[in-house]
Amino acid sequence: MRKNYKKIILTFLPIVLGVFLIWYPLSKLSSSDFETIKNAFKTANYYWILLSLLLGFLSHASRAYRWKFLLEPLGYKPRFFNSLLAVFAGYLVNLGIPRAGEFTRAASLSKYENIPFEKAIGTIVAERIADIFMLILVIFIALLFQFELIWNLIRQRIPNNPIQLGFYFIALLLLFLIIYILIKKFNSALFYRIKIIVKGLIEGGLSILKMKNQGAFIFHTLFIWILYILTFYTASFALSETSSLSIGAILTGFIVGSLSIAATNGGIGTYPLGVQQALIIYGIASLPALTFGWIIWTAQTLGIILFGGISFLLLPIYNNKK
């Protein structure tokens, strides 16, 4: 019973948070602000949004193709179409239940390509490690482009008093130590599970080194993330207020948007708000920045719902014919 409560909480808490983050900023808007946002949606140049969706689709296709390089060393060669449908089906499930999409994706390949579930999920873990590395790389590049701006923002929030700064640092260390002790002492099963996950991540990462086609895997990884950034960049031309964003603004908005997706299901509520706060730093007015966040999030989410729904329908039909 206790586990069921935990599952319910973990499933619905991100949704509740996302709904709150939709309501809260919108509750601060006036009727004229709503009218401005509505008009922006009506007058936006959807040619750029469609191009953005096409680039997003290509990135997902590349991800599906890249998957085979991780499965081949294990002795499996799934059909590309099955891999593509499984990827989209996983994205759709993630909109409802955080991280459940990875299990759906692995289960789809397990069912239709006879690949053991644990091996399929292991390759997805390896994928995620590559993606985390790429996100860190993009963050590093963004820092290079706008180090002075970011440093000034950080410096404004750092206490001038070194004693106060030292106190915050020590308090943070003590907090992590207390959490570590409590987890280890009162929930050894949870601590053991965390260790297993960390071990799996390490093993999954090392499996990348065993691939025969490392060059192709690296190419597709770079290609996927370049397309991700271009997806954000091309969408910025949909509104006149965001059509001349600098490279630094594009990278920062993309990074904040990417990180916000992890907070709630598919970034509901968090993505538009995160993009807004990122673009405000670069002088974009609050309302156009929020509107842009909503436009790109809405377009990408509708794309996932469309292609994910079609994938769920096609998976059994396509494999029944085979």
C-alpha positions as a Python dict, from the first residue, in 0.01 Angstrom:
ca = {
    (1, 'M'): (0, 0, 0),
    (2, 'R'): (285, 236, 92),
    (3, 'K'): (457, 172, -240),
    (4, 'N'): (134, 249, -426),
    (5, 'Y'): (111, 585, -249),
    (6, 'K'): (470, 661, -348),
    (7, 'K'): (397, 576, -711),
    (8, 'I'): (87, 795, -714),
    (9, 'I'): (278, 1086, -559),
    (10, 'L'): (573, 1053, -798),
    (11, 'T'): (335, 1033, -1094),
    (12, 'F'): (106, 1323, -1010),
    (13, 'L'): (342, 1560, -828),
    (14, 'P'): (516, 1678, -1150),
    (15, 'I'): (175, 1724, -1313),
    (16, 'V'): (46, 1929, -1018),
    (17, 'L'): (366, 2136, -1023),
    (18, 'G'): (331, 2191, -1398),
    (19, 'V'): (-33, 2300, -1366),
    (20, 'F'): (63, 2541, -1086),
    (21, 'L'): (344, 2689, -1297),
    (22, 'I'): (96, 2741, -1578),
    (23, 'W'): (-158, 2910, -1351),
    (24, 'Y'): (82, 3127, -1150),
    (25, 'P'): (241, 3338, -1430),
    (26, 'L'): (-88, 3354, -1621),
    (27, 'S'): (-268, 3480, -1309),
    (28, 'K'): (-35, 3782, -1311),
    (29, 'L'): (-137, 3881, -1664),
    (30, 'S'): (-401, 4140, -1740),
    (31, 'S'): (-680, 4097, -1996),
    (32, 'S'): (-480, 4309, -2242),
    (33, 'D'): (-178, 4080, -2189),
    (34, 'F'): (-394, 3779, -2274),
    (35, 'E'): (-514, 3956, -2585),
    (36, 'T'): (-154, 4029, -2685),
    (37, 'I'): (-55, 3664, -2642),
    (38, 'K'): (-361, 3551, -2839),
    (39, 'N'): (-275, 3788, -3123),
    (40, 'A'): (88, 3669, -3118),
    (41, 'F'): (-31, 3310, -3164),
    (42, 'K'): (-252, 3422, -3452),
    (43, 'T'): (11, 3629, -3629),
    (44, 'A'): (315, 3408, -3564),
    (45, 'N'): (499, 3287, -3875),
    (46, 'Y'): (419, 2917, -3865),
    (47, 'Y'): (652, 2844, -4156),
    (48, 'W'): (937, 2861, -3904),
    (49, 'I'): (743, 2651, -3653),
    (50, 'L'): (688, 2379, -3917),
    (51, 'L'): (1058, 2391, -4005),
    (52, 'S'): (1136, 2361, -3636),
    (53, 'L'): (910, 2054, -3611),
    (54, 'L'): (1079, 1899, -3916),
    (55, 'L'): (1423, 1946, -3758),
    (56, 'G'): (1289, 1795, -3435),
    (57, 'F'): (1158, 1494, -3628),
    (58, 'L'): (1498, 1445, -3794),
    (59, 'S'): (1669, 1452, -3453),
    (60, 'H'): (1435, 1178, -3327),
    (61, 'A'): (1497, 974, -3642),
    (62, 'S'): (1871, 1010, -3589),
    (63, 'R'): (1826, 897, -3227),
    (64, 'A'): (1639, 587, -3346),
    (65, 'Y'): (1913, 511, -3601),
    (66, 'R'): (2188, 571, -3345),
    (67, 'W'): (2030, 312, -3116),
    (68, 'K'): (2144, 29, -3344),
    (69, 'F'): (2511, 108, -3273),
    (70, 'L'): (2452, 24, -2907),
    (71, 'L'): (2250, -291, -2980),
    (72, 'E'): (2479, -442, -3245),
    (73, 'P'): (2760, -534, -2999),
    (74, 'L'): (2495, -727, -2804),
    (75, 'G'): (2405, -928, -3115),
    (76, 'Y'): (2082, -752, -3215),
    (77, 'K'): (1989, -564, -3533),
    (78, 'P'): (1642, -411, -3491),
    (79, 'R'): (1454, -272, -3788),
    (80, 'F'): (1487, 104, -3808),
    (81, 'F'): (1111, 163, -3837),
    (82, 'N'): (1048, -27, -3513),
    (83, 'S'): (1319, 175, -3338),
    (84, 'L'): (1166, 500, -3465),
    (85, 'L'): (814, 406, -3354),
    (86, 'A'): (946, 296, -3015),
    (87, 'V'): (1124, 630, -2966),
    (88, 'F'): (808, 831, -3040),
    (89, 'A'): (593, 603, -2826),
    (90, 'G'): (836, 658, -2539),
    (91, 'Y'): (821, 1035, -2577),
    (92, 'L'): (441, 1024, -2564),
    (93, 'V'): (437, 817, -2245),
    (94, 'N'): (684, 1059, -2083),
    (95, 'L'): (422, 1332, -2119),
    (96, 'G'): (198, 1138, -1880),
    (97, 'I'): (442, 955, -1652),
    (98, 'P'): (797, 1092, -1605),
    (99, 'R'): (1074, 855, -1719),
    (100, 'A'): (821, 579, -1795),
    (101, 'G'): (884, 645, -2163),
    (102, 'E'): (1226, 480, -2144),
    (103, 'F'): (1063, 160, -2016),
    (104, 'T'): (795, 180, -2288),
    (105, 'R'): (1063, 224, -2550),
    (106, 'A'): (1262, -75, -2425),
    (107, 'A'): (947, -286, -2389),
    (108, 'S'): (843, -207, -2747),
    (109, 'L'): (1173, -329, -2887),
    (110, 'S'): (1165, -629, -2654),
    (111, 'K'): (821, -728, -2781),
    (112, 'Y'): (864, -666, -3153),
    (113, 'E'): (1235, -737, -3202),
    (114, 'N'): (1283, -1012, -2939),
    (115, 'I'): (1551, -813, -2758),
    (116, 'P'): (1572, -882, -2380),
    (117, 'F'): (1419, -592, -2191),
    (118, 'E'): (1713, -547, -1954),
    (119, 'K'): (1956, -521, -2246),
    (120, 'A'): (1737, -270, -2428),
    (121, 'I'): (1704, -53, -2117),
    (122, 'G'): (2080, -78, -2061),
    (123, 'T'): (2148, 74, -2402),
    (124, 'I'): (1904, 357, -2324),
    (125, 'V'): (2102, 428, -2007),
    (126, 'A'): (2417, 452, -2221),
    (127, 'E'): (2230, 691, -2452),
    (128, 'R'): (2135, 912, -2160),
    (129, 'I'): (2497, 933, -2048),
    (130, 'A'): (2596, 1053, -2396),
    (131, 'D'): (2313, 1308, -2384),
    (132, 'I'): (2420, 1436, -2042),
    (133, 'F'): (2773, 1480, -2174),
    (134, 'M'): (2639, 1677, -2471),
    (135, 'L'): (2427, 1899, -2247),
    (136, 'I'): (2734, 1974, -2036),
    (137, 'L'): (2927, 2053, -2356),
    (138, 'V'): (2654, 2295, -2472),
    (139, 'I'): (2656, 2462, -2130),
    (140, 'F'): (3034, 2501, -2153),
    (141, 'I'): (3006, 2654, -2502),
    (142, 'A'): (2736, 2891, -2376),
    (143, 'L'): (2964, 2998, -2092),
    (144, 'L'): (3240, 3074, -2341),
    (145, 'F'): (3007, 3295, -2545),
    (146, 'Q'): (2878, 3495, -2249),
    (147, 'F'): (3111, 3441, -1957),
    (148, 'E'): (3110, 3805, -1854),
    (149, 'L'): (2729, 3831, -1852),
    (150, 'I'): (2680, 3510, -1652),
    (151, 'W'): (2960, 3594, -1412),
    (152, 'N'): (2806, 3934, -1341),
    (153, 'L'): (2469, 3769, -1271),
    (154, 'I'): (2631, 3519, -1035),
    (155, 'R'): (2837, 3785, -863),
    (156, 'Q'): (2524, 3989, -791),
    (157, 'R'): (2382, 3695, -597),
    (158, 'I'): (2700, 3600, -406),
    (159, 'P'): (2713, 3747, -52),
    (160, 'N'): (2986, 4008, -16),
    (161, 'N'): (3067, 3889, 334),
    (162, 'P'): (3316, 3594, 308),
    (163, 'I'): (3208, 3466, 652),
    (164, 'Q'): (2847, 3447, 535),
    (165, 'L'): (2957, 3270, 215),
    (166, 'G'): (3158, 3018, 419),
    (167, 'F'): (2859, 2960, 643),
    (168, 'Y'): (2637, 2879, 341),
    (169, 'F'): (2899, 2637, 205),
    (170, 'I'): (2936, 2453, 537),
    (171, 'A'): (2557, 2438, 582),
    (172, 'L'): (2521, 2284, 234),
    (173, 'L'): (2785, 2021, 309),
    (174, 'L'): (2616, 1935, 640),
    (175, 'L'): (2280, 1903, 464),
    (176, 'F'): (2419, 1654, 210),
    (177, 'L'): (2591, 1462, 493),
    (178, 'I'): (2271, 1439, 696),
    (179, 'I'): (2071, 1321, 393),
    (180, 'Y'): (2339, 1060, 317),
    (181, 'I'): (2337, 929, 676),
    (182, 'L'): (1955, 917, 695),
    (183, 'I'): (1923, 730, 368),
    (184, 'K'): (2191, 481, 465),
    (185, 'K'): (2060, 427, 820),
    (186, 'F'): (1683, 423, 779),
    (187, 'N'): (1635, 302, 425),
    (188, 'S'): (1911, 63, 333),
    (189, 'A'): (1699, -74, 45),
    (190, 'L'): (1677, 273, -110),
    (191, 'F'): (2051, 328, -60),
    (192, 'Y'): (2123, -7, -222),
    (193, 'R'): (1894, 84, -512),
    (194, 'I'): (2078, 413, -563),
    (195, 'K'): (2410, 227, -569),
    (196, 'I'): (2273, -16, -828),
    (197, 'I'): (2154, 273, -1046),
    (198, 'V'): (2493, 445, -1024),
    (199, 'K'): (2668, 117, -1107),
    (200, 'G'): (2435, 68, -1405),
    (201, 'L'): (2510, 417, -1531),
    (202, 'I'): (2883, 350, -1514),
    (203, 'E'): (2850, 14, -1691),
    (204, 'G'): (2619, 166, -1951),
    (205, 'G'): (2868, 443, -2018),
    (206, 'L'): (3153, 195, -2059),
    (207, 'S'): (2946, -3, -2311),
    (208, 'I'): (2984, 290, -2550),
    (209, 'L'): (3357, 214, -2561),
    (210, 'K'): (3286, -140, -2685),
    (211, 'M'): (3110, -29, -3003),
    (212, 'K'): (3263, -102, -3341),
    (213, 'N'): (3109, 210, -3496),
    (214, 'Q'): (3214, 467, -3239),
    (215, 'G'): (3268, 731, -3507),
    (216, 'A'): (2913, 691, -3640),
    (217, 'F'): (2771, 700, -3287),
    (218, 'I'): (2959, 1022, -3209),
    (219, 'F'): (2847, 1175, -3541),
    (220, 'H'): (2480, 1103, -3471),
    (221, 'T'): (2513, 1229, -3114),
    (222, 'L'): (2652, 1561, -3239),
    (223, 'F'): (2394, 1568, -3519),
    (224, 'I'): (2105, 1515, -3274),
    (225, 'W'): (2213, 1799, -3048),
    (226, 'I'): (2287, 2038, -3333),
    (227, 'L'): (1933, 1971, -3457),
    (228, 'Y'): (1798, 2031, -3106),
    (229, 'I'): (1957, 2376, -3100),
    (230, 'L'): (1844, 2450, -3457),
    (231, 'T'): (1491, 2349, -3358),
    (232, 'F'): (1495, 2623, -3094),
    (233, 'Y'): (1674, 2869, -3323),
    (234, 'T'): (1439, 2837, -3622),
    (235, 'A'): (1133, 2871, -3396),
    (236, 'S'): (1266, 3206, -3273),
    (237, 'F'): (1191, 3356, -3618),
    (238, 'A'): (820, 3295, -3564),
    (239, 'L'): (793, 3618, -3361),
    (240, 'S'): (943, 3951, -3463),
    (241, 'E'): (1050, 4020, -3102),
    (242, 'T'): (1267, 3705, -3089),
    (243, 'S'): (1384, 3696, -3452),
    (244, 'S'): (1719, 3863, -3381),
    (245, 'L'): (1835, 3670, -3075),
    (246, 'S'): (2211, 3642, -3025),
    (247, 'I'): (2391, 3308, -3018),
    (248, 'G'): (2427, 3347, -2642),
    (249, 'A'): (2052, 3403, -2600),
    (250, 'I'): (1971, 3101, -2819),
    (251, 'L'): (2205, 2873, -2625),
    (252, 'T'): (2090, 2998, -2284),
    (253, 'G'): (1722, 2970, -2376),
    (254, 'F'): (1780, 2621, -2515),
    (255, 'I'): (1971, 2506, -2205),
    (256, 'V'): (1715, 2643, -1958),
    (257, 'G'): (1434, 2492, -2164),
    (258, 'S'): (1608, 2153, -2176),
    (259, 'L'): (1667, 2148, -1801),
    (260, 'S'): (1307, 2255, -1729),
    (261, 'I'): (1172, 1951, -1914),
    (262, 'A'): (1310, 1728, -1637),
    (263, 'A'): (1112, 1914, -1367),
    (264, 'T'): (763, 1829, -1496),
    (265, 'N'): (604, 1598, -1752),
    (266, 'G'): (734, 1718, -2087),
    (267, 'G'): (816, 2059, -1939),
    (268, 'I'): (451, 2150, -1880),
    (269, 'G'): (450, 2492, -1715),
    (270, 'T'): (824, 2496, -1657),
    (271, 'Y'): (938, 2521, -2019),
    (272, 'P'): (763, 2848, -2117),
    (273, 'L'): (851, 3003, -1781),
    (274, 'G'): (1215, 2893, -1802),
    (275, 'V'): (1256, 3021, -2158),
    (276, 'Q'): (1094, 3350, -2057),
    (277, 'Q'): (1335, 3405, -1768),
    (278, 'A'): (1634, 3317, -1988),
    (279, 'L'): (1537, 3558, -2267),
    (280, 'I'): (1460, 3843, -2027),
    (281, 'I'): (1832, 3843, -1939),
    (282, 'Y'): (1904, 3938, -2301),
    (283, 'G'): (1661, 4229, -2310),
    (284, 'I'): (1353, 4056, -2452),
    (285, 'A'): (1035, 4194, -2297),
    (286, 'S'): (858, 3966, -2051),
    (287, 'L'): (540, 3909, -2253),
    (288, 'P'): (700, 3823, -2592),
    (289, 'A'): (951, 3598, -2411),
    (290, 'L'): (668, 3409, -2240),
    (291, 'T'): (469, 3391, -2563),
    (292, 'F'): (767, 3244, -2750),
    (293, 'G'): (811, 2983, -2477),
    (294, 'W'): (445, 2886, -2508),
    (295, 'I'): (453, 2872, -2889),
    (296, 'I'): (757, 2645, -2913),
    (297, 'W'): (641, 2423, -2623),
    (298, 'T'): (291, 2388, -2770),
    (299, 'A'): (421, 2303, -3117),
    (300, 'Q'): (670, 2044, -2993),
    (301, 'T'): (418, 1887, -2754),
    (302, 'L'): (151, 1860, -3024),
    (303, 'G'): (414, 1702, -3250),
    (304, 'I'): (494, 1439, -2988),
    (305, 'I'): (125, 1367, -2926),
    (306, 'L'): (65, 1328, -3301),
    (307, 'F'): (369, 1112, -3384),
    (308, 'G'): (352, 922, -3055),
    (309, 'G'): (-14, 836, -3106),
    (310, 'I'): (51, 723, -3464),
    (311, 'S'): (345, 512, -3340),
    (312, 'F'): (129, 327, -3087),
    (313, 'L'): (-117, 248, -3366),
    (314, 'L'): (145, 145, -3623),
    (315, 'L'): (362, -76, -3401),
    (316, 'P'): (121, -374, -3389),
    (317, 'I'): (3, -319, -3750),
    (318, 'Y'): (354, -302, -3896),
    (319, 'N'): (477, -605, -3700),
    (320, 'N'): (163, -807, -3771),
    (321, 'K'): (234, -776, -4142),
    (322, 'K'): (594, -887, -4083),
}
